[in-house]
Amino acid sequence: MEFKFGRGLLGPMKPLIGRWIHKGTHNGQAVQISRLYEPWGKGWIRLTATWTLPDRDYVEMAFYGAMEDGALGFQSFHP
């Protein structure tokens, strides 16, 4: 099955699909934030966000889709 965006609930998320990278500094130290938005199953988008910080890496995963009330929402998971 192919994931297709229409005018439905996930349509507004279409411009985000792909990898987004930000490089900058925080307190004078280099940091990088990478976000990957990708279709996941039927009716979901998965976000994998990775923060590369001076002393550690931090990864978060979130899923965007229909919540119990039918509105667009997300569930987020991180260590």
Protein Blocks (a to p, Z undefined) as FASTA:
>chain_A
ZZdddfblklmmmmmgccddddddeehiacddddddddehehiacdddddddfkbccddd
ddddddfkopacdddddZZ
